[in-house]
Amino acid sequence: MNGLFPLTGVRVLDLSRVLAGPFCTMILGDLGADVIKVESFDGDETRRYEPVVNGASCYFLAFNRNKRSIAVNLKTESGREIVRRLAREADVLVENFRYGTMEKWGLGYETLKAENPGLIYCAVSAFGRSGPLKELPGYDLMMQAFSGLMSVTGIEDGPPVRTGWSITDLTAGMWAAIGILSALFERKATGEGRMIETSLFEGQLGLMTYYATTYLITGEVGKRLGASHFSIAPYQAFETVDGYVIIAAPNDGLFARLCNVLGVPQLAEQDRYKTNALRVQHRRELAEELQGLVGAFTTEKLLELLREAGVPCAPIHTIDQVLQHEQTLAREMVVTSEYPGIGSFRMTRSPLQPPAEAHKTVRLRPPLLSEHAEEILASVGYADKDIKLLHQEGAVLLPKSGGV
């Protein structure tokens, strides 16, 4: 174990696919864990998600570094036995099958725990393993809607809008990783593993935080406010001559500074704008007044003046702009890996590693399908002849027989 890779020596058996589970296990792999990705013979669905460049899916590459792959047919008893044998040697197992699937296969927590009491078993699902919706499938867009997130995302009086990235999937993966790390810490004291479960629904509902608490205390239902904030004003995007600037003035002192920059110090003294609570009440009028002033500035000039005055602000970057920004470069947030068919490619690094160690983020490139089957099977006692027999029986895919 070392500071950069504290999970060195921890083995993770990853039976998940698509996003929440693979994001969780990538976090663990970035922290040094040995992640064994168990795939079907067709591979994780994301291997085929567009855009695909020379056979490589950008989506798959984004979430599967620092893993080894083995393709197993879980519909065969020999394939299920492979997973059981791997689970005996694992510290952590992550799966996101529909409710009851792992139990049907004889791979549920109670079964695996009997042979490995120290196993930490993490199940990621759509709605959780209890309740009337426990058996339903779920995807990120569904959970953005179901959790209430889409009801507060979008412009005022406009239609609900999906966030630009898969927030419920990714946050569920982060919740799962946090749970696994806490269970590993607990196991040091008890020697026992545990069952952990999280869901896209619970993970996102938990992130509704101040919207939920406000409703539960006051009965007020949050609504769409565009880029604004329902507790703070001004705290939104304003249009300049040539773009947009985010301005955040969450307290009275910062609001006074903003008014000085815009040449209207008297605005901060108006009765309806003297406090944040009053500014929230008069949010619309305030936004209109500020927009009339901001609209005379270029983005560059306004950012310069606001930063000089200490008023929090930011331009709205496109992805190409932020990846080329000097702050991104200074923090070495982009690292290089490689993959058959496309050669060298760049990706964002783990934010858990410091810039000086950024080049170490990618210990293993994303794997080809079942690329590591033979070495993984050998590590749990399968002899060469047994591995060949498993392949002949259709229980495991060997890379030379079609792993891509």
C-alpha positions in Angstrom: 0.0 0.0 0.0 1.2 3.5 -0.7 -0.2 7.0 -0.6 -1.1 7.2 -4.2 -2.6 3.8 -4.5 -4.0 2.9 -1.0 -6.1 0.0 -2.4 -3.1 -1.9 -3.7 -3.7 -5.6 -2.8 -7.5 -5.2 -2.8 -9.2 -7.4 -5.5 -12.5 -6.3 -6.9 -14.8 -8.6 -8.9 -16.8 -6.3 -11.3 -19.9 -7.9 -12.7 -21.5 -4.6 -13.6 -21.9 -3.0 -17.0 -22.8 0.3 -18.7 -22.1 3.2 -16.2 -22.9 3.3 -12.5 -21.1 0.1 -11.6 -18.1 0.5 -14.0 -17.6 4.1 -12.8 -17.5 2.8 -9.2 -15.0 0.1 -10.0 -12.9 2.6 -12.1 -12.6 4.8 -9.0 -11.4 1.7 -7.0 -9.0 0.8 -9.8 -7.6 4.4 -9.9 -6.9 3.9 -6.1 -4.9 0.8 -6.8 -7.4 -2.1 -6.6 -7.0 -5.0 -8.9 -10.3 -4.9 -10.8 -11.4 -8.0 -12.7 -14.2 -7.0 -15.2 -16.5 -10.0 -15.9 -18.3 -9.5 -19.2 -20.6 -11.5 -21.3 -19.4 -12.9 -24.6 -20.8 -9.9 -26.3 -19.0 -7.6 -23.9 -20.2 -4.6 -21.9 -22.9 -2.9 -24.0 -20.8 0.3 -24.0 -18.2 -1.3 -26.2 -20.7 -0.6 -29.0 -21.9 2.9 -27.9 -21.2 5.6 -30.4 -18.9 7.3 -31.3 -16.8 4.2 -32.2 -13.4 4.9 -33.7 -11.6 2.0 -35.4 -13.5 -0.5 -33.2 -13.1 1.5 -29.9 -16.0 3.2 -28.2 -15.1 6.5 -26.6 -17.8 5.8 -24.0 -16.2 2.5 -23.0 -12.7 3.9 -22.9 -13.9 6.7 -20.5 -15.0 4.2 -17.7 -12.8 1.1 -17.9 -9.2 2.0 -17.3 -7.2 0.0 -14.7 -9.2 -3.2 -15.2 -8.6 -6.7 -16.5 -11.3 -8.4 -18.6 -12.6 -11.9 -18.7 -15.8 -12.9 -20.6 -17.8 -15.6 -18.9 -21.1 -17.2 -19.9 -23.1 -17.0 -16.7 -25.9 -19.1 -18.2 -23.6 -22.2 -17.8 -22.9 -23.9 -14.5 -19.2 -23.9 -15.4 -19.3 -20.1 -15.9 -21.1 -19.5 -12.6 -18.4 -21.7 -10.9 -15.7 -19.4 -12.3 -17.4 -16.5 -10.6 -17.8 -18.4 -7.4 -14.1 -19.3 -7.4 -13.1 -15.7 -8.2 -15.4 -14.5 -5.4 -13.7 -16.7 -2.9 -10.5 -14.7 -3.6 -12.1 -11.3 -3.9 -12.4 -8.5 -1.3 -15.2 -6.7 -3.1 -17.9 -7.7 -5.6 -19.9 -5.2 -7.6 -23.0 -6.1 -9.6 -25.9 -4.3 -11.2 -28.2 -7.0 -12.4 -31.9 -6.8 -12.0 -33.3 -7.8 -8.7 -33.1 -11.5 -8.0 -30.8 -12.4 -10.9 -27.7 -13.1 -8.9 -29.7 -15.2 -6.4 -31.2 -17.2 -9.2 -27.7 -18.0 -10.4 -26.5 -19.0 -7.0 -24.3 -15.9 -6.8 -26.2 -13.9 -4.2 -24.6 -12.4 -1.2 -25.6 -15.1 1.3 -24.2 -17.8 -0.9 -20.9 -16.1 -1.6 -20.6 -15.0 2.0 -20.7 -18.6 3.2 -17.4 -19.2 1.4 -15.9 -15.8 1.9 -17.1 -14.1 5.1 -14.9 -11.1 4.4 -16.5 -10.4 1.0 -18.0 -6.9 0.6 -20.9 -7.3 -1.8 -22.2 -4.1 -3.5 -25.5 -4.2 -5.5 -26.3 -1.2 -7.6 -29.9 -1.1 -8.9 -32.5 1.2 -10.3 -34.8 1.5 -7.2 -33.2 -0.6 -4.5 -33.8 -4.1 -3.3 -37.1 -3.4 -1.5 -40.3 -1.5 -2.2 -43.0 -1.9 -4.9 -40.6 -0.9 -7.7 -37.7 -3.1 -6.8 -38.0 -5.3 -9.8 -38.2 -2.5 -12.4 -35.2 -1.6 -14.6 -34.0 1.9 -14.8 -31.8 4.2 -16.7 -30.3 7.6 -16.0 -32.9 9.7 -17.8 -35.7 7.8 -16.0 -34.2 8.6 -12.6 -33.5 12.2 -13.4 -37.3 12.4 -14.0 -38.4 10.1 -11.1 -36.1 11.7 -8.5 -37.4 15.2 -9.1 -34.2 16.5 -10.6 -35.8 17.3 -14.0 -38.6 19.3 -12.3 -36.0 21.9 -11.2 -33.8 21.7 -14.3 -34.5 24.0 -17.3 -35.6 27.5 -17.9 -38.4 29.1 -15.9 -41.8 28.3 -17.4 -40.0 26.0 -19.9 -40.1 22.2 -20.3 -38.1 19.9 -18.0 -34.5 19.3 -19.2 -32.1 16.5 -18.7 -28.7 17.4 -17.3 -26.0 17.3 -20.0 -24.3 14.3 -18.4 -25.6 11.1 -16.7 -25.7 12.5 -13.2 -27.8 9.7 -11.6 -25.6 7.0 -13.0 -22.3 8.6 -12.0 -23.4 9.7 -8.6 -24.8 6.2 -7.8 -21.3 4.9 -8.8 -19.7 7.4 -6.4 -22.1 6.5 -3.6 -21.2 2.8 -4.2 -17.5 3.6 -4.0 -17.9 5.5 -0.8 -19.9 2.6 0.7 -17.2 0.1 -0.4 -14.4 2.2 1.1 -16.2 2.5 4.4 -16.9 -1.3 4.5 -13.2 -2.0 3.8 -12.3 0.3 6.7 -14.9 -1.5 8.9 -13.5 -4.9 7.9 -10.1 -4.0 9.3 -11.7 -3.9 12.8 -14.2 -6.8 12.5 -12.8 -9.1 9.8 -16.3 -9.3 8.4 -17.5 -8.2 5.0 -21.0 -6.8 4.5 -23.8 -6.3 1.9 -24.0 -2.8 0.5 -26.7 -1.6 -1.8 -27.4 1.7 -3.5 -29.6 2.7 -6.3 -29.9 5.4 -9.0 -33.1 6.5 -7.3 -31.8 6.9 -3.8 -28.5 8.3 -4.9 -30.2 11.1 -6.8 -32.9 11.7 -4.2 -30.2 12.1 -1.6 -28.7 14.8 -3.8 -31.9 16.8 -3.9 -30.8 18.0 -0.4 -32.0 21.6 0.1 -34.9 21.1 -2.3 -36.1 18.2 -0.2 -35.4 19.8 3.2 -37.1 23.0 2.1 -40.3 21.2 1.1 -40.3 19.0 4.2 -40.1 22.1 6.4 -42.0 24.7 4.5 -44.1 22.8 1.9 -42.5 24.9 -0.8 -42.0 22.9 -4.0 -38.9 23.9 -6.0 -39.3 24.9 -9.6 -37.2 25.5 -12.7 -35.1 28.7 -12.6 -32.7 28.3 -15.5 -29.2 29.0 -14.3 -30.5 30.8 -11.2 -30.6 29.5 -7.6 -33.7 29.4 -5.5 -32.0 30.5 -2.3 -29.5 33.1 -3.7 -29.7 36.2 -5.9 -27.9 37.1 -8.1 -26.5 33.7 -8.8 -27.0 33.0 -12.5 -25.8 33.5 -16.1 -26.0 36.9 -17.7 -25.5 37.6 -21.4 -22.7 39.9 -22.5 -21.9 41.4 -25.9 -20.3 38.2 -27.1 -21.3 35.4 -24.7 -22.4 34.6 -21.2 -20.9 35.1 -17.7 -21.9 33.4 -14.5 -22.1 35.9 -11.6 -22.4 34.7 -8.0 -23.0 37.2 -5.3 -24.4 35.2 -2.4 -23.9 37.8 0.3 -24.5 41.5 0.8 -20.8 42.5 0.6 -20.3 40.7 -2.7 -23.5 42.2 -4.1 -22.2 45.7 -3.2 -18.9 45.0 -5.0 -20.9 43.8 -8.1 -22.9 47.0 -8.1 -19.7 49.1 -7.9 -18.2 47.2 -10.9 -21.3 47.8 -12.9 -21.3 51.5 -12.0 -24.5 51.5 -9.9 -23.4 51.5 -6.3 -26.8 52.9 -5.3 -28.5 49.7 -6.4 -27.1 47.9 -3.4 -28.9 50.4 -1.1 -32.3 50.0 -2.6 -34.8 48.6 0.0 -35.8 45.7 -2.2 -32.1 44.6 -2.7 -30.5 45.3 0.7 -30.4 41.7 1.8 -30.2 38.3 0.0 -33.6 37.4 1.3 -35.1 40.5 -0.3 -33.1 40.0 -3.5 -34.5 36.5 -3.8 -38.1 37.9 -3.4 -37.4 40.3 -6.2 -35.2 37.9 -8.3 -36.9 38.7 -11.6 -36.7 42.5 -11.4 -33.1 42.3 -10.2 -32.0 40.0 -13.0 -33.6 42.4 -15.5 -31.8 45.4 -14.1 -28.4 43.6 -14.0 -28.8 42.2 -17.5 -29.3 45.7 -18.8 -26.0 46.7 -17.3 -24.0 43.5 -18.1 -25.1 43.5 -21.7 -22.8 46.5 -22.4 -19.6 44.5 -21.6 -17.7 42.0 -23.5 -17.1 38.7 -21.7 -13.4 39.2 -21.3 -13.7 42.7 -19.9 -16.5 41.9 -17.5 -14.5 38.9 -16.1 -11.5 41.1 -15.7 -13.4 43.7 -13.7 -15.3 41.2 -11.6 -12.1 39.2 -10.7 -10.3 42.4 -9.8 -13.2 43.3 -7.4 -13.3 39.8 -5.9 -16.7 39.0 -7.2 -17.1 35.2 -8.0 -17.6 34.7 -11.7 -16.9 32.3 -14.6 -17.3 32.1 -18.3 -19.4 29.3 -19.7 -16.9 27.0 -21.4 -17.5 24.4 -24.1 -15.7 21.1 -23.5 -12.9 22.0 -25.9 -12.3 25.3 -24.2 -12.1 23.9 -20.7 -9.8 21.0 -21.8 -7.4 23.5 -23.4 -7.6 26.0 -20.5 -4.4 26.9 -18.7 -5.9 25.7 -15.3 -6.6 22.3 -16.8 -3.1 22.1 -18.2 -1.5 23.3 -14.9 -3.4 20.6 -13.0 -2.4 18.0 -15.6 -6.0 16.8 -15.8 -5.5 15.2 -19.2 -3.4 12.1 -19.4 -2.5 9.7 -22.1 -3.3 6.0 -22.6 -3.4 3.7 -25.6 -5.7 1.2 -27.1 -5.5 -1.3 -30.1 -7.0 0.2 -33.2 -6.6 3.9 -32.2 -3.2 3.9 -30.7 -2.5 6.8 -28.2 -5.5 8.7 -26.9 -6.1 11.2 -24.2 -8.5 11.1 -21.3 -9.2 13.0 -18.0 -7.3 11.6 -15.0 -8.7 10.7 -11.6 -9.2 13.9 -9.6 -8.0 11.9 -6.5 -4.3 11.9 -7.7 -2.2 15.1 -7.4 -0.9 16.7 -10.6 2.7 15.6 -10.0 1.5 12.0 -10.2 -1.0 12.5 -13.0 1.0 10.3 -15.4 0.5 7.3 -13.0 -3.3 7.5 -13.2 -3.6 4.9 -16.0 -1.8 1.8 -14.7 -3.7 -0.3 -17.2 -5.3 0.8 -20.4 -9.0 -0.2 -20.9 -9.0 -3.9 -21.7 -10.0 -5.8 -24.9 -12.8 -8.2 -24.3 -11.6 -11.2 -22.2 -8.0 -10.0 -22.8 -6.9 -11.3 -19.4 -9.0 -14.5 -19.2 -6.1 -17.0 -19.0 -4.1 -15.1 -16.4 -7.3 -14.5 -14.3 -8.3 -18.1 -14.4 -4.8 -19.3 -13.6 -4.7 -17.0 -10.6 -7.6 -19.0 -9.0 -6.2 -22.4 -9.7 -7.4 -23.4 -13.2 -4.8 -25.4 -15.1 -4.2 -24.9 -18.8 -6.2 -28.0 -19.7 -9.1 -26.8 -17.5 -9.1 -23.4 -19.2 -9.2 -25.0 -22.6 -12.1 -27.3 -21.5 -14.0 -24.3 -20.2 -13.6 -22.6 -23.5 -14.7 -25.7 -25.4 -17.8 -25.9 -23.1 -18.7 -22.3 -23.9 -18.2 -21.1 -20.4 -15.3 -18.7 -21.1 -14.1 -16.7 -24.0 -10.4 -16.8 -24.7 -8.9 -13.7 -26.4 -7.4 -15.7 -29.3 -10.9 -17.0 -30.0 -12.4 -13.6 -30.6 -11.8 -11.1 -27.8 -11.9 -7.7 -29.3 
